[in-house]
Amino acid sequence: MCLAIPGKIVKILNDHAIVDYGEGTAREVNISLVRVKKGDYVLVHAGFAIEIIDKKEAKETLDLFKKILSEEGE
């Protein structure tokens, strides 16, 4: 099974970007597979942005991950 995590492009650095996953977590990812701009939401898999998604879809997915992780800790 593959897992792609949504995040927001906050800074572009040539063929890489800083992606904010929320809650203070940000990482550098490769954006050579998609044409993005600052503020876009993307799905990231294995260090690569693989698809641009809308803000609503990104938020719903991140909220679902948070719920799953909080229930796992119970």
PDB file of N, CA, C and O in Angstrom, chain B, residues numbered from 101:
ATOM      1  N   MET B 101       0.846  -1.174   0.000  1.00  0.00           N
ATOM      2  CA  MET B 101       0.000   0.000   0.000  1.00  0.00           C
ATOM      3  C   MET B 101       0.891   1.237   0.000  1.00  0.00           C
ATOM      4  O   MET B 101       1.904   1.284   0.698  1.00  0.00           O
ATOM      5  N   CYS B 102       0.507   2.228  -0.785  1.00  0.00           N
ATOM      6  CA  CYS B 102       1.228   3.493  -0.837  1.00  0.00           C
ATOM      7  C   CYS B 102       0.433   4.548  -0.078  1.00  0.00           C
ATOM      8  O   CYS B 102      -0.796   4.507  -0.022  1.00  0.00           O
ATOM      9  N   LEU B 103       1.152   5.474   0.494  1.00  0.00           N
ATOM     10  CA  LEU B 103       0.504   6.533   1.244  1.00  0.00           C
ATOM     11  C   LEU B 103       1.064   7.870   0.789  1.00  0.00           C
ATOM     12  O   LEU B 103       2.278   8.076   0.804  1.00  0.00           O
ATOM     13  N   ALA B 104       0.191   8.770   0.388  1.00  0.00           N
ATOM     14  CA  ALA B 104       0.592  10.123   0.009  1.00  0.00           C
ATOM     15  C   ALA B 104      -0.022  11.084   1.019  1.00  0.00           C
ATOM     16  O   ALA B 104      -1.189  10.948   1.385  1.00  0.00           O
ATOM     17  N   ILE B 105       0.757  12.038   1.459  1.00  0.00           N
ATOM     18  CA  ILE B 105       0.343  12.972   2.497  1.00  0.00           C
ATOM     19  C   ILE B 105       0.120  14.354   1.872  1.00  0.00           C
ATOM     20  O   ILE B 105       0.964  14.826   1.110  1.00  0.00           O
ATOM     21  N   PRO B 106      -1.008  15.006   2.187  1.00  0.00           N
ATOM     22  CA  PRO B 106      -1.233  16.349   1.655  1.00  0.00           C
ATOM     23  C   PRO B 106      -0.480  17.408   2.449  1.00  0.00           C
ATOM     24  O   PRO B 106      -0.282  17.276   3.657  1.00  0.00           O
ATOM     25  N   GLY B 107      -0.069  18.448   1.756  1.00  0.00           N
ATOM     26  CA  GLY B 107       0.595  19.575   2.404  1.00  0.00           C
ATOM     27  C   GLY B 107       0.511  20.803   1.524  1.00  0.00           C
ATOM     28  O   GLY B 107       0.123  20.728   0.358  1.00  0.00           O
ATOM     29  N   LYS B 108       0.882  21.939   2.102  1.00  0.00           N
ATOM     30  CA  LYS B 108       0.796  23.230   1.410  1.00  0.00           C
ATOM     31  C   LYS B 108       2.187  23.720   1.040  1.00  0.00           C
ATOM     32  O   LYS B 108       3.099  23.706   1.867  1.00  0.00           O
ATOM     33  N   ILE B 109       2.346  24.155  -0.204  1.00  0.00           N
ATOM     34  CA  ILE B 109       3.608  24.726  -0.671  1.00  0.00           C
ATOM     35  C   ILE B 109       3.776  26.101  -0.018  1.00  0.00           C
ATOM     36  O   ILE B 109       2.952  26.993  -0.217  1.00  0.00           O
ATOM     37  N   VAL B 110       4.851  26.263   0.763  1.00  0.00           N
ATOM     38  CA  VAL B 110       5.077  27.551   1.420  1.00  0.00           C
ATOM     39  C   VAL B 110       6.273  28.307   0.856  1.00  0.00           C
ATOM     40  O   VAL B 110       6.388  29.519   1.036  1.00  0.00           O
ATOM     41  N   LYS B 111       7.167  27.587   0.168  1.00  0.00           N
ATOM     42  CA  LYS B 111       8.334  28.243  -0.425  1.00  0.00           C
ATOM     43  C   LYS B 111       8.845  27.367  -1.560  1.00  0.00           C
ATOM     44  O   LYS B 111       8.927  26.146  -1.423  1.00  0.00           O
ATOM     45  N   ILE B 112       9.186  27.990  -2.677  1.00  0.00           N
ATOM     46  CA  ILE B 112       9.714  27.248  -3.824  1.00  0.00           C
ATOM     47  C   ILE B 112      11.206  27.533  -3.966  1.00  0.00           C
ATOM     48  O   ILE B 112      11.644  28.683  -3.926  1.00  0.00           O
ATOM     49  N   LEU B 113      11.979  26.450  -4.135  1.00  0.00           N
ATOM     50  CA  LEU B 113      13.437  26.507  -4.257  1.00  0.00           C
ATOM     51  C   LEU B 113      13.856  25.735  -5.510  1.00  0.00           C
ATOM     52  O   LEU B 113      14.297  24.590  -5.407  1.00  0.00           O
ATOM     53  N   ASN B 114      13.726  26.341  -6.681  1.00  0.00           N
ATOM     54  CA  ASN B 114      14.027  25.678  -7.961  1.00  0.00           C
ATOM     55  C   ASN B 114      13.137  24.448  -8.149  1.00  0.00           C
ATOM     56  O   ASN B 114      11.921  24.594  -8.269  1.00  0.00           O
ATOM     57  N   ASP B 115      13.712  23.239  -8.177  1.00  0.00           N
ATOM     58  CA  ASP B 115      12.895  22.036  -8.362  1.00  0.00           C
ATOM     59  C   ASP B 115      12.500  21.375  -7.047  1.00  0.00           C
ATOM     60  O   ASP B 115      12.073  20.221  -7.027  1.00  0.00           O
ATOM     61  N   HIS B 116      12.645  22.108  -5.955  1.00  0.00           N
ATOM     62  CA  HIS B 116      12.208  21.656  -4.640  1.00  0.00           C
ATOM     63  C   HIS B 116      11.324  22.725  -4.005  1.00  0.00           C
ATOM     64  O   HIS B 116      11.324  23.880  -4.431  1.00  0.00           O
ATOM     65  N   ALA B 117      10.583  22.332  -2.998  1.00  0.00           N
ATOM     66  CA  ALA B 117       9.740  23.282  -2.272  1.00  0.00           C
ATOM     67  C   ALA B 117       9.662  22.864  -0.817  1.00  0.00           C
ATOM     68  O   ALA B 117       9.853  21.697  -0.474  1.00  0.00           O
ATOM     69  N   ILE B 118       9.380  23.833   0.025  1.00  0.00           N
ATOM     70  CA  ILE B 118       9.082  23.539   1.419  1.00  0.00           C
ATOM     71  C   ILE B 118       7.579  23.324   1.500  1.00  0.00           C
ATOM     72  O   ILE B 118       6.795  24.178   1.087  1.00  0.00           O
ATOM     73  N   VAL B 119       7.186  22.176   2.036  1.00  0.00           N
ATOM     74  CA  VAL B 119       5.775  21.817   2.164  1.00  0.00           C
ATOM     75  C   VAL B 119       5.420  21.758   3.639  1.00  0.00           C
ATOM     76  O   VAL B 119       6.087  21.087   4.427  1.00  0.00           O
ATOM     77  N   ASP B 120       4.357  22.474   4.002  1.00  0.00           N
ATOM     78  CA  ASP B 120       3.862  22.507   5.383  1.00  0.00           C
ATOM     79  C   ASP B 120       2.744  21.484   5.521  1.00  0.00           C
ATOM     80  O   ASP B 120       1.739  21.538   4.811  1.00  0.00           O
ATOM     81  N   TYR B 121       2.939  20.548   6.449  1.00  0.00           N
ATOM     82  CA  TYR B 121       1.946  19.507   6.695  1.00  0.00           C
ATOM     83  C   TYR B 121       1.038  19.853   7.877  1.00  0.00           C
ATOM     84  O   TYR B 121       0.169  19.067   8.255  1.00  0.00           O
ATOM     85  N   GLY B 122       1.247  21.023   8.447  1.00  0.00           N
ATOM     86  CA  GLY B 122       0.442  21.441   9.596  1.00  0.00           C
ATOM     87  C   GLY B 122       1.106  21.080  10.903  1.00  0.00           C
ATOM     88  O   GLY B 122       1.999  20.234  10.958  1.00  0.00           O
ATOM     89  N   GLU B 123       0.654  21.735  11.954  1.00  0.00           N
ATOM     90  CA  GLU B 123       1.135  21.456  13.309  1.00  0.00           C
ATOM     91  C   GLU B 123       2.646  21.580  13.427  1.00  0.00           C
ATOM     92  O   GLU B 123       3.273  20.846  14.191  1.00  0.00           O
ATOM     93  N   GLY B 124       3.241  22.514  12.669  1.00  0.00           N
ATOM     94  CA  GLY B 124       4.667  22.774  12.781  1.00  0.00           C
ATOM     95  C   GLY B 124       5.577  21.834  12.024  1.00  0.00           C
ATOM     96  O   GLY B 124       6.796  21.884  12.189  1.00  0.00           O
ATOM     97  N   THR B 125       5.008  20.980  11.199  1.00  0.00           N
ATOM     98  CA  THR B 125       5.806  20.028  10.437  1.00  0.00           C
ATOM     99  C   THR B 125       5.950  20.501   8.996  1.00  0.00           C
ATOM    100  O   THR B 125       4.954  20.654   8.289  1.00  0.00           O
ATOM    101  N   ALA B 126       7.178  20.733   8.561  1.00  0.00           N
ATOM    102  CA  ALA B 126       7.452  21.133   7.185  1.00  0.00           C
ATOM    103  C   ALA B 126       8.676  20.377   6.696  1.00  0.00           C
ATOM    104  O   ALA B 126       9.605  20.117   7.461  1.00  0.00           O
ATOM    105  N   ARG B 127       8.670  20.029   5.418  1.00  0.00           N
ATOM    106  CA  ARG B 127       9.784  19.285   4.826  1.00  0.00           C
ATOM    107  C   ARG B 127      10.049  19.801   3.420  1.00  0.00           C
ATOM    108  O   ARG B 127       9.172  20.381   2.780  1.00  0.00           O
ATOM    109  N   GLU B 128      11.262  19.583   2.955  1.00  0.00           N
ATOM    110  CA  GLU B 128      11.613  19.894   1.573  1.00  0.00           C
ATOM    111  C   GLU B 128      11.246  18.705   0.698  1.00  0.00           C
ATOM    112  O   GLU B 128      11.591  17.567   1.016  1.00  0.00           O
ATOM    113  N   VAL B 129      10.543  18.966  -0.411  1.00  0.00           N
ATOM    114  CA  VAL B 129      10.151  17.903  -1.333  1.00  0.00           C
ATOM    115  C   VAL B 129      10.508  18.290  -2.761  1.00  0.00           C
ATOM    116  O   VAL B 129      10.664  19.470  -3.078  1.00  0.00           O
ATOM    117  N   ASN B 130      10.634  17.300  -3.602  1.00  0.00           N
ATOM    118  CA  ASN B 130      10.920  17.510  -5.012  1.00  0.00           C
ATOM    119  C   ASN B 130       9.604  17.833  -5.732  1.00  0.00           C
ATOM    120  O   ASN B 130       8.614  17.118  -5.574  1.00  0.00           O
ATOM    121  N   ILE B 131       9.601  18.911  -6.520  1.00  0.00           N
ATOM    122  CA  ILE B 131       8.389  19.312  -7.238  1.00  0.00           C
ATOM    123  C   ILE B 131       8.557  19.199  -8.753  1.00  0.00           C
ATOM    124  O   ILE B 131       7.803  19.819  -9.503  1.00  0.00           O
ATOM    125  N   SER B 132       9.521  18.427  -9.204  1.00  0.00           N
ATOM    126  CA  SER B 132       9.793  18.323 -10.642  1.00  0.00           C
ATOM    127  C   SER B 132       8.692  17.610 -11.423  1.00  0.00           C
ATOM    128  O   SER B 132       8.660  17.700 -12.650  1.00  0.00           O
ATOM    129  N   LEU B 133       7.793  16.905 -10.744  1.00  0.00           N
ATOM    130  CA  LEU B 133       6.730  16.169 -11.430  1.00  0.00           C
ATOM    131  C   LEU B 133       5.458  16.983 -11.633  1.00  0.00           C
ATOM    132  O   LEU B 133       4.586  16.577 -12.401  1.00  0.00           O
ATOM    133  N   VAL B 134       5.337  18.116 -10.963  1.00  0.00           N
ATOM    134  CA  VAL B 134       4.120  18.941 -11.047  1.00  0.00           C
ATOM    135  C   VAL B 134       4.493  20.412 -11.179  1.00  0.00           C
ATOM    136  O   VAL B 134       5.572  20.826 -10.754  1.00  0.00           O
ATOM    137  N   ARG B 135       3.611  21.187 -11.759  1.00  0.00           N
ATOM    138  CA  ARG B 135       3.803  22.638 -11.857  1.00  0.00           C
ATOM    139  C   ARG B 135       3.011  23.279 -10.729  1.00  0.00           C
ATOM    140  O   ARG B 135       1.781  23.330 -10.770  1.00  0.00           O
ATOM    141  N   VAL B 136       3.724  23.766  -9.725  1.00  0.00           N
ATOM    142  CA  VAL B 136       3.064  24.320  -8.546  1.00  0.00           C
ATOM    143  C   VAL B 136       3.458  25.774  -8.338  1.00  0.00           C
ATOM    144  O   VAL B 136       4.429  26.273  -8.906  1.00  0.00           O
ATOM    145  N   LYS B 137       2.667  26.433  -7.503  1.00  0.00           N
ATOM    146  CA  LYS B 137       2.998  27.785  -7.068  1.00  0.00           C
ATOM    147  C   LYS B 137       2.792  27.842  -5.560  1.00  0.00           C
ATOM    148  O   LYS B 137       2.118  26.994  -4.975  1.00  0.00           O
ATOM    149  N   LYS B 138       3.379  28.849  -4.953  1.00  0.00           N
ATOM    150  CA  LYS B 138       3.234  29.032  -3.513  1.00  0.00           C
ATOM    151  C   LYS B 138       1.749  29.092  -3.172  1.00  0.00           C
ATOM    152  O   LYS B 138       0.983  29.795  -3.830  1.00  0.00           O
ATOM    153  N   GLY B 139       1.348  28.353  -2.142  1.00  0.00           N
ATOM    154  CA  GLY B 139      -0.046  28.315  -1.717  1.00  0.00           C
ATOM    155  C   GLY B 139      -0.815  27.108  -2.215  1.00  0.00           C
ATOM    156  O   GLY B 139      -1.887  26.800  -1.693  1.00  0.00           O
ATOM    157  N   ASP B 140      -0.277  26.405  -3.238  1.00  0.00           N
ATOM    158  CA  ASP B 140      -0.932  25.194  -3.729  1.00  0.00           C
ATOM    159  C   ASP B 140      -0.851  24.085  -2.677  1.00  0.00           C
ATOM    160  O   ASP B 140       0.067  24.046  -1.858  1.00  0.00           O
ATOM    161  N   TYR B 141      -1.825  23.198  -2.724  1.00  0.00           N
ATOM    162  CA  TYR B 141      -1.807  21.991  -1.900  1.00  0.00           C
ATOM    163  C   TYR B 141      -1.435  20.821  -2.798  1.00  0.00           C
ATOM    164  O   TYR B 141      -1.930  20.709  -3.920  1.00  0.00           O
ATOM    165  N   VAL B 142      -0.567  19.956  -2.305  1.00  0.00           N
ATOM    166  CA  VAL B 142      -0.088  18.825  -3.088  1.00  0.00           C
ATOM    167  C   VAL B 142      -0.135  17.547  -2.274  1.00  0.00           C
ATOM    168  O   VAL B 142      -0.142  17.573  -1.043  1.00  0.00           O
ATOM    169  N   LEU B 143      -0.167  16.427  -2.983  1.00  0.00           N
ATOM    170  CA  LEU B 143       0.032  15.124  -2.350  1.00  0.00           C
ATOM    171  C   LEU B 143       1.501  14.779  -2.499  1.00  0.00           C
ATOM    172  O   LEU B 143       2.064  14.895  -3.587  1.00  0.00           O
ATOM    173  N   VAL B 144       2.126  14.354  -1.402  1.00  0.00           N
ATOM    174  CA  VAL B 144       3.549  14.025  -1.400  1.00  0.00           C
ATOM    175  C   VAL B 144       3.718  12.540  -1.085  1.00  0.00           C
ATOM    176  O   VAL B 144       3.185  12.028  -0.100  1.00  0.00           O
ATOM    177  N   HIS B 145       4.473  11.869  -1.947  1.00  0.00           N
ATOM    178  CA  HIS B 145       4.789  10.457  -1.744  1.00  0.00           C
ATOM    179  C   HIS B 145       6.284  10.264  -1.984  1.00  0.00           C
ATOM    180  O   HIS B 145       6.807  10.661  -3.025  1.00  0.00           O
ATOM    181  N   ALA B 146       6.959   9.662  -1.031  1.00  0.00           N
ATOM    182  CA  ALA B 146       8.383   9.328  -1.144  1.00  0.00           C
ATOM    183  C   ALA B 146       9.234  10.552  -1.498  1.00  0.00           C
ATOM    184  O   ALA B 146      10.199  10.449  -2.255  1.00  0.00           O
ATOM    185  N   GLY B 147       8.866  11.706  -0.943  1.00  0.00           N
ATOM    186  CA  GLY B 147       9.664  12.903  -1.144  1.00  0.00           C
ATOM    187  C   GLY B 147       9.361  13.679  -2.413  1.00  0.00           C
ATOM    188  O   GLY B 147      10.031  14.669  -2.708  1.00  0.00           O
ATOM    189  N   PHE B 148       8.346  13.239  -3.178  1.00  0.00           N
ATOM    190  CA  PHE B 148       7.958  13.904  -4.419  1.00  0.00           C
ATOM    191  C   PHE B 148       6.514  14.390  -4.335  1.00  0.00           C
ATOM    192  O   PHE B 148       5.630  13.657  -3.892  1.00  0.00           O
ATOM    193  N   ALA B 149       6.281  15.626  -4.761  1.00  0.00           N
ATOM    194  CA  ALA B 149       4.914  16.103  -4.946  1.00  0.00           C
ATOM    195  C   ALA B 149       4.404  15.426  -6.210  1.00  0.00           C
ATOM    196  O   ALA B 149       4.998  15.576  -7.278  1.00  0.00           O
ATOM    197  N   ILE B 150       3.302  14.679  -6.096  1.00  0.00           N
ATOM    198  CA  ILE B 150       2.833  13.890  -7.235  1.00  0.00           C
ATOM    199  C   ILE B 150       1.530  14.404  -7.830  1.00  0.00           C
ATOM    200  O   ILE B 150       1.165  14.020  -8.941  1.00  0.00           O
ATOM    201  N   GLU B 151       0.821  15.269  -7.104  1.00  0.00           N
ATOM    202  CA  GLU B 151      -0.459  15.760  -7.609  1.00  0.00           C
ATOM    203  C   GLU B 151      -0.853  17.020  -6.854  1.00  0.00           C
ATOM    204  O   GLU B 151      -0.595  17.144  -5.657  1.00  0.00           O
ATOM    205  N   ILE B 152      -1.477  17.952  -7.558  1.00  0.00           N
ATOM    206  CA  ILE B 152      -2.051  19.136  -6.919  1.00  0.00           C
ATOM    207  C   ILE B 152      -3.481  18.796  -6.532  1.00  0.00           C
ATOM    208  O   ILE B 152      -4.225  18.222  -7.328  1.00  0.00           O
ATOM    209  N   ILE B 153      -3.868  19.147  -5.311  1.00  0.00           N
ATOM    210  CA  ILE B 153      -5.237  18.899  -4.843  1.00  0.00           C
ATOM    211  C   ILE B 153      -5.816  20.202  -4.312  1.00  0.00           C
ATOM    212  O   ILE B 153      -5.087  21.169  -4.093  1.00  0.00           O
ATOM    213  N   ASP B 154      -7.133  20.224  -4.106  1.00  0.00           N
ATOM    214  CA  ASP B 154      -7.731  21.450  -3.584  1.00  0.00           C
ATOM    215  C   ASP B 154      -7.625  21.500  -2.056  1.00  0.00           C
ATOM    216  O   ASP B 154      -7.416  20.483  -1.395  1.00  0.00           O
ATOM    217  N   LYS B 155      -7.773  22.692  -1.525  1.00  0.00           N
ATOM    218  CA  LYS B 155      -7.598  22.945  -0.091  1.00  0.00           C
ATOM    219  C   LYS B 155      -8.563  22.108   0.746  1.00  0.00           C
ATOM    220  O   LYS B 155      -8.180  21.576   1.788  1.00  0.00           O
ATOM    221  N   LYS B 156      -9.802  21.991   0.301  1.00  0.00           N
ATOM    222  CA  LYS B 156     -10.809  21.232   1.062  1.00  0.00           C
ATOM    223  C   LYS B 156     -10.405  19.764   1.187  1.00  0.00           C
ATOM    224  O   LYS B 156     -10.474  19.181   2.269  1.00  0.00           O
ATOM    225  N   GLU B 157      -9.986  19.180   0.076  1.00  0.00           N
ATOM    226  CA  GLU B 157      -9.564  17.775   0.093  1.00  0.00           C
ATOM    227  C   GLU B 157      -8.350  17.579   0.998  1.00  0.00           C
ATOM    228  O   GLU B 157      -8.282  16.603   1.745  1.00  0.00           O
ATOM    229  N   ALA B 158      -7.395  18.503   0.932  1.00  0.00           N
ATOM    230  CA  ALA B 158      -6.203  18.412   1.785  1.00  0.00           C
ATOM    231  C   ALA B 158      -6.592  18.471   3.255  1.00  0.00           C
ATOM    232  O   ALA B 158      -6.115  17.668   4.056  1.00  0.00           O
ATOM    233  N   LYS B 159      -7.462  19.425   3.620  1.00  0.00           N
ATOM    234  CA  LYS B 159      -7.870  19.575   5.014  1.00  0.00           C
ATOM    235  C   LYS B 159      -8.617  18.342   5.507  1.00  0.00           C
ATOM    236  O   LYS B 159      -8.373  17.874   6.619  1.00  0.00           O
ATOM    237  N   GLU B 160      -9.530  17.812   4.687  1.00  0.00           N
ATOM    238  CA  GLU B 160     -10.270  16.607   5.081  1.00  0.00           C
ATOM    239  C   GLU B 160      -9.331  15.433   5.332  1.00  0.00           C
ATOM    240  O   GLU B 160      -9.506  14.691   6.299  1.00  0.00           O
ATOM    241  N   THR B 161      -8.344  15.264   4.472  1.00  0.00           N
ATOM    242  CA  THR B 161      -7.397  14.159   4.621  1.00  0.00           C
ATOM    243  C   THR B 161      -6.531  14.335   5.864  1.00  0.00           C
ATOM    244  O   THR B 161      -6.326  13.381   6.614  1.00  0.00           O
ATOM    245  N   LEU B 162      -6.020  15.547   6.089  1.00  0.00           N
ATOM    246  CA  LEU B 162      -5.206  15.796   7.278  1.00  0.00           C
ATOM    247  C   LEU B 162      -6.021  15.597   8.551  1.00  0.00           C
ATOM    248  O   LEU B 162      -5.513  15.048   9.529  1.00  0.00           O
ATOM    249  N   ASP B 163      -7.280  16.036   8.549  1.00  0.00           N
ATOM    250  CA  ASP B 163      -8.148  15.826   9.714  1.00  0.00           C
ATOM    251  C   ASP B 163      -8.371  14.341   9.979  1.00  0.00           C
ATOM    252  O   ASP B 163      -8.406  13.912  11.132  1.00  0.00           O
ATOM    253  N   LEU B 164      -8.521  13.560   8.918  1.00  0.00           N
ATOM    254  CA  LEU B 164      -8.694  12.115   9.059  1.00  0.00           C
ATOM    255  C   LEU B 164      -7.439  11.470   9.645  1.00  0.00           C
ATOM    256  O   LEU B 164      -7.537  10.619  10.529  1.00  0.00           O
ATOM    257  N   PHE B 165      -6.259  11.868   9.157  1.00  0.00           N
ATOM    258  CA  PHE B 165      -5.009  11.343   9.729  1.00  0.00           C
ATOM    259  C   PHE B 165      -4.909  11.661  11.210  1.00  0.00           C
ATOM    260  O   PHE B 165      -4.533  10.799  12.004  1.00  0.00           O
ATOM    261  N   LYS B 166      -5.244  12.895  11.592  1.00  0.00           N
ATOM    262  CA  LYS B 166      -5.193  13.292  13.009  1.00  0.00           C
ATOM    263  C   LYS B 166      -6.128  12.430  13.846  1.00  0.00           C
ATOM    264  O   LYS B 166      -5.763  11.990  14.937  1.00  0.00           O
ATOM    265  N   LYS B 167      -7.332  12.189  13.338  1.00  0.00           N
ATOM    266  CA  LYS B 167      -8.305  11.374  14.067  1.00  0.00           C
ATOM    267  C   LYS B 167      -7.779   9.949  14.249  1.00  0.00           C
ATOM    268  O   LYS B 167      -7.853   9.388  15.342  1.00  0.00           O
ATOM    269  N   ILE B 168      -7.256   9.375  13.183  1.00  0.00           N
ATOM    270  CA  ILE B 168      -6.731   8.012  13.262  1.00  0.00           C
ATOM    271  C   ILE B 168      -5.591   7.932  14.279  1.00  0.00           C
ATOM    272  O   ILE B 168      -5.551   7.015  15.099  1.00  0.00           O
ATOM    273  N   LEU B 169      -4.683   8.873  14.225  1.00  0.00           N
ATOM    274  CA  LEU B 169      -3.538   8.860  15.137  1.00  0.00           C
ATOM    275  C   LEU B 169      -3.958   9.086  16.584  1.00  0.00           C
ATOM    276  O   LEU B 169      -3.370   8.491  17.488  1.00  0.00           O
ATOM    277  N   SER B 170      -4.956   9.928  16.826  1.00  0.00           N
ATOM    278  CA  SER B 170      -5.401  10.165  18.197  1.00  0.00           C
ATOM    279  C   SER B 170      -6.105   8.934  18.758  1.00  0.00           C
ATOM    280  O   SER B 170      -5.964   8.631  19.943  1.00  0.00           O
ATOM    281  N   GLU B 171      -6.859   8.224  17.930  1.00  0.00           N
ATOM    282  CA  GLU B 171      -7.527   7.008  18.378  1.00  0.00           C
ATOM    283  C   GLU B 171      -6.535   5.875  18.627  1.00  0.00           C
ATOM    284  O   GLU B 171      -6.748   5.022  19.489  1.00  0.00           O
ATOM    285  N   GLU B 172      -5.452   5.884  17.860  1.00  0.00           N
ATOM    286  CA  GLU B 172      -4.426   4.850  18.011  1.00  0.00           C
ATOM    287  C   GLU B 172      -3.733   4.971  19.358  1.00  0.00           C
ATOM    288  O   GLU B 172      -3.321   3.968  19.939  1.00  0.00           O
ATOM    289  N   GLY B 173      -3.603   6.205  19.860  1.00  0.00           N
ATOM    290  CA  GLY B 173      -2.932   6.437  21.122  1.00  0.00           C
ATOM    291  C   GLY B 173      -3.790   6.156  22.343  1.00  0.00           C
ATOM    292  O   GLY B 173      -3.295   6.222  23.468  1.00  0.00           O
ATOM    293  N   GLU B 174      -5.055   5.848  22.147  1.00  0.00           N
ATOM    294  CA  GLU B 174      -5.952   5.599  23.284  1.00  0.00           C
ATOM    295  C   GLU B 174      -5.789   4.224  23.859  1.00  0.00           C
ATOM    296  O   GLU B 174      -6.475   3.871  24.818  1.00  0.00           O
TER     297      GLU B 174
END
